[in-house]
Amino acid sequence: MATARGKSAGAKRTAKIPQLDWAEARPAPVVLISGPEGFIADRASQAIRDALRTAHADLEVHDVDAAAYTAGELFTIASPSLFAEPRLIRVDAVERCSDAFLEDAKRYVAAPAEDTTLVLRHASGQRGKALLDLVRGGAGSGVEIPCAEVKKDQDRLAFAQAEFRRLGAQASPGALRMLVAAYSGGIGELAGACAQLVSDAGPRISEEQVTRATEGRVETNGFKVADAATAGRAADALVLLRQALSTGTDPIPLLAAVNMKVRAMARVYGAGGANGALAKELGMAPWQVERAQREVRGWREEDLARTIDLAAETEWRLKGGSRDPEYALEKYLLVVASRGRRR
């Protein structure tokens, strides 16, 4: 999974406890959910709660805000009750914790309460690092679930693919690509789109179904433009671009769609070997390798390098470096369509 690859270097250096993918989340005396991806962190926390409730119908759940914590609160919640019900204590905002929480939590993880699961949510930053180091060093016999931000194209594709698999469905490669392009914001929105598609269209998702479901979303048009440009159809690319711009489409996601394909071509350029092995080496899906290899045919290395440089320049122009960003994007499209041989 994408998130498993996104574990921070600092966590890997210091951790002596199991590092779990969010899909493997399970209860433990102490569970550290670290990283900025809030949607995945919420999924992991929910999975832990569901597992505990399945095992213990009488589970007590307590939510604590570490930023507003007062001294002794953690020990009061964790102290045994008359009927000794199991407890889940979920602590949010550890990265903004009070001094009182930091001191109490360090004491608690040294000797966790029986039949209690403490979930610590730490999004980012140095605040609370001493506590994190204790947990990662083995105090509390805990586990860590790193939740790195899912923002790379390949990671978002992998996330969407995993969502469909979790829902008992399968999407074609083209449908996946279109869906990820259409929902380029938070992955919570992308997950919701996957669920809605399966509900509406069933377990087999095609490009046509994604087109209907995402009609009117800006980024989907971007891949139509990109497909025409990388196929060498300059006139079609310009027509599609002008149609998209005339309906209010922002140039930035259009450029992002083209750049995604140009980057893929650059990665496979000159690479040899079977598609499966190459895909594994490059961190791409086999169909992505095959398509990029097909699209990069006829390109020269120096032209591809120049096009990548122009991509960065075009992005700068679209973000305020030019009074006519649309012209800059048209110029870039013509370069891509001519395989980098015209500027």
C-alpha positions in Angstrom: 0.0 0.0 0.0 1.1 3.6 -0.6 1.1 4.5 3.1 3.4 1.6 4.0 6.0 3.1 1.6 5.5 6.5 3.2 6.9 5.8 6.6 9.2 8.5 7.9 12.9 8.0 8.0 12.9 9.1 11.7 10.3 6.6 12.7 12.2 3.7 10.9 15.4 4.7 12.6 14.0 4.7 16.2 11.2 2.2 16.1 11.6 -1.1 17.9 7.9 -1.8 17.7 5.8 -3.2 14.8 5.1 -0.7 12.0 1.7 -1.6 10.6 -0.1 -0.5 7.4 -3.4 1.2 8.3 -5.3 -1.7 6.7 -3.6 -3.9 9.3 -4.6 -1.8 12.3 -5.2 -3.8 15.5 -5.6 -3.2 19.2 -2.5 -3.1 21.5 -1.9 -1.7 24.9 -0.6 1.5 23.2 -1.2 2.4 19.5 0.6 5.3 18.0 -1.1 6.6 14.8 1.4 9.1 13.3 1.6 11.2 10.2 -0.5 13.9 8.5 -3.0 11.8 6.5 -6.1 12.3 8.6 -8.5 10.2 6.6 -6.2 7.1 6.8 -5.6 7.8 10.5 -9.4 7.9 11.1 -9.8 4.6 9.2 -7.1 3.0 11.4 -8.7 4.3 14.6 -12.1 3.1 13.5 -10.7 -0.4 12.7 -9.3 -0.6 16.2 -12.6 0.4 17.8 -14.5 -2.1 15.7 -12.2 -4.9 16.6 -12.5 -4.2 20.3 -16.3 -3.9 20.1 -16.5 -7.2 18.3 -14.6 -8.8 21.1 -16.2 -6.8 23.9 -19.8 -5.6 23.6 -19.4 -3.7 26.9 -16.4 -1.6 25.6 -16.1 1.9 27.1 -14.8 4.5 24.7 -13.2 7.7 25.9 -12.0 10.6 23.7 -9.3 13.0 25.1 -8.1 16.2 23.6 -4.4 16.3 24.4 -4.2 20.1 23.9 -6.9 20.7 26.6 -5.7 17.9 28.9 -5.6 18.4 32.7 -3.3 16.6 35.1 -4.5 13.1 36.2 -7.2 12.8 33.6 -5.6 9.8 31.8 -5.2 7.8 35.1 -8.8 8.6 36.1 -10.2 7.2 32.9 -7.9 4.2 32.9 -8.6 3.2 36.6 -10.5 0.0 37.0 -14.3 0.3 37.4 -16.6 -1.8 39.5 -17.4 -4.1 36.6 -13.9 -4.0 35.0 -15.2 -3.1 31.5 -12.5 -3.0 28.8 -11.6 0.5 27.7 -10.5 2.3 24.6 -8.9 5.7 25.2 -8.4 7.8 22.0 -6.2 10.8 22.4 -6.2 13.4 19.6 -3.9 16.3 18.9 -0.8 14.9 20.6 1.3 17.2 18.5 -0.4 20.1 20.4 -0.4 18.4 23.8 -0.3 20.2 27.2 2.7 19.7 29.4 0.4 17.8 31.8 -0.5 15.3 29.2 3.1 14.8 28.2 4.1 14.0 31.7 1.1 11.7 32.4 1.4 9.9 29.1 5.1 9.1 29.7 4.2 7.7 33.1 1.3 5.7 31.7 3.1 4.0 28.8 5.7 2.8 31.2 3.0 0.6 32.8 -0.3 0.6 30.8 -3.5 -0.4 32.5 -4.9 -3.9 31.9 -7.8 -4.3 29.4 -7.1 -0.9 28.1 -6.1 0.3 24.6 -4.6 3.8 24.4 -4.6 5.3 20.9 -2.3 8.3 20.5 -2.9 10.4 17.4 0.1 12.6 16.4 -0.1 14.4 13.1 3.3 16.0 12.7 5.9 18.2 14.3 8.3 18.0 17.2 5.9 18.5 20.1 5.5 15.3 22.0 8.6 13.7 20.5 9.8 12.4 23.8 6.6 10.5 24.2 6.8 9.1 20.6 10.4 8.0 21.2 9.3 6.1 24.3 6.5 4.3 22.5 8.7 3.6 19.5 11.4 2.3 21.8 9.1 -0.4 23.1 7.4 1.2 26.2 3.9 0.0 26.5 4.4 -2.9 24.1 2.8 -0.9 21.4 2.5 -0.7 17.7 2.8 2.2 15.3 0.6 3.0 12.2 2.4 5.6 10.1 -0.1 7.6 8.0 2.0 9.5 5.4 0.2 11.9 3.1 -1.1 10.3 -0.1 -0.3 12.8 -2.8 1.9 11.2 -5.5 0.0 10.0 -8.6 1.1 6.4 -8.1 0.1 6.4 -4.4 -3.3 7.8 -5.2 -3.8 5.1 -7.9 -2.8 2.4 -5.5 -5.1 3.8 -2.9 -8.1 3.8 -5.3 -7.3 0.3 -6.5 -7.2 -0.9 -2.8 -10.5 0.8 -2.1 -12.2 -1.0 -5.0 -10.6 -4.3 -3.8 -11.9 -3.6 -0.3 -15.4 -3.0 -1.7 -15.2 -6.3 -3.7 -15.0 -4.4 -7.0 -12.5 -3.9 -9.8 -11.9 -0.9 -12.0 -10.1 -0.9 -15.4 -6.7 0.8 -15.6 -8.2 3.7 -17.6 -11.1 4.1 -15.2 -8.7 4.2 -12.2 -6.7 6.9 -13.9 -9.7 9.0 -14.8 -11.2 8.7 -11.3 -7.9 9.7 -9.6 -7.6 12.7 -11.9 -11.2 13.8 -11.3 -10.8 13.6 -7.5 -7.4 15.3 -7.0 -8.3 16.7 -3.5 -8.3 14.8 -0.3 -8.4 11.0 -0.4 -11.5 11.0 1.7 -13.3 12.4 -1.3 -11.6 9.8 -3.6 -12.7 7.0 -1.3 -16.3 8.3 -1.3 -16.3 8.4 -5.1 -15.1 4.8 -5.2 -17.9 3.7 -2.9 -20.5 5.7 -4.8 -19.4 4.1 -8.1 -19.6 0.6 -6.7 -23.0 1.4 -5.3 -24.3 2.8 -8.6 -22.5 0.7 -11.2 -21.7 -2.6 -9.5 -18.4 -4.5 -9.1 -17.0 -3.8 -12.6 -16.0 -0.2 -13.2 -15.4 1.0 -16.7 -14.1 4.3 -18.2 -17.6 5.1 -19.5 -19.0 4.7 -16.0 -16.4 7.0 -14.5 -17.0 9.5 -17.3 -20.7 9.6 -16.4 -20.0 9.8 -12.7 -17.4 12.6 -13.0 -19.1 14.6 -15.7 -18.3 18.3 -15.1 -15.3 17.7 -12.9 -12.4 19.8 -14.1 -9.5 17.3 -14.0 -11.1 14.7 -16.1 -10.9 17.0 -19.1 -7.2 17.3 -18.4 -6.5 13.7 -19.3 -8.4 14.0 -22.6 -6.1 16.9 -23.4 -3.0 15.0 -22.3 -4.0 11.9 -24.2 -4.3 13.9 -27.4 -1.0 15.7 -26.9 1.1 12.6 -26.1 -0.5 10.8 -29.1 0.9 13.6 -31.3 -2.6 15.0 -32.2 -1.7 18.7 -31.7 -4.9 20.1 -33.2 -7.1 17.9 -31.1 -5.2 18.8 -28.0 -5.6 22.5 -28.6 -9.3 22.1 -29.4 -9.9 20.1 -26.2 -7.8 22.6 -24.2 -9.8 25.6 -25.4 -13.1 23.8 -24.7 -11.9 23.1 -21.2 -10.8 26.7 -20.6 -13.9 28.1 -22.1 -16.0 26.3 -19.5 -14.0 27.7 -16.6 -11.4 25.0 -16.2 -8.4 26.2 -14.3 -5.1 25.7 -16.3 -3.2 24.2 -13.3 -5.0 20.7 -13.2 -4.8 20.6 -17.0 -1.0 21.0 -16.9 -0.8 18.5 -14.0 -2.5 15.9 -16.2 -0.1 16.4 -19.1 2.9 16.4 -16.7 1.8 13.1 -15.2 2.2 11.5 -18.6 5.4 13.2 -19.5 7.0 12.1 -16.2 5.9 8.5 -16.8 7.5 8.6 -20.3 10.7 10.0 -18.8 10.8 7.1 -16.2 10.5 4.4 -18.8 12.8 6.0 -21.5 15.7 3.7 -22.3 14.6 1.2 -19.6 14.7 -2.5 -20.7 13.3 -5.7 -19.4 9.9 -7.3 -19.0 7.1 -4.9 -18.2 6.3 -6.7 -14.9 9.9 -6.4 -13.6 10.2 -2.9 -14.9 6.9 -1.9 -13.2 8.1 -3.2 -9.9 11.5 -1.4 -10.3 9.8 1.9 -11.2 6.9 1.7 -8.7 4.4 1.8 -11.6 1.6 -0.6 -12.7 2.4 -2.8 -15.7 -0.3 -1.1 -17.8 1.3 2.3 -17.0 4.7 1.1 -18.1 3.2 -0.3 -21.3 1.4 2.9 -22.1 4.3 5.1 -21.3 6.6 3.0 -23.5 4.1 3.3 -26.3 3.8 7.1 -25.9 7.6 7.7 -25.6 8.4 6.0 -29.0 9.9 8.5 -31.4 11.2 10.8 -28.6 14.9 11.7 -28.4 16.5 11.9 -25.0 17.5 15.5 -25.4 14.0 16.5 -26.5 12.4 14.7 -23.5 14.8 16.5 -21.1 14.0 19.8 -22.7 10.3 19.2 -22.5 10.6 18.4 -18.8 12.4 21.7 -18.3 9.6 23.4 -20.2 7.1 21.8 -17.9 8.6 23.4 -14.9 8.8 26.8 -16.7 5.1 26.4 -17.8 4.1 25.7 -14.2 5.9 28.9 -13.1 4.1 30.9 -15.8 0.7 29.5 -14.8 1.3 30.4 -11.2 1.9 34.1 -11.8 5.0 34.2 -13.9 3.1 35.3 -17.1 0.3 37.6 -18.0 -0.9 35.0 -20.5 -0.9 31.6 -18.8 -3.2 30.1 -21.4 -0.8 30.8 -24.2 2.1 29.3 -22.1 0.0 26.1 -21.7 -0.8 26.0 -25.5 2.9 26.4 -26.3 3.8 23.5 -24.0 1.1 21.3 -25.5 2.5 21.9 -29.0 5.9 20.9 -27.8 4.6 17.7 -26.2 2.6 16.9 -29.4 5.7 17.4 -31.6 7.7 15.1 -29.3 9.8 18.0 -28.0 11.1 19.2 -31.3 9.4 22.5 -31.5 9.4 25.4 -29.0 
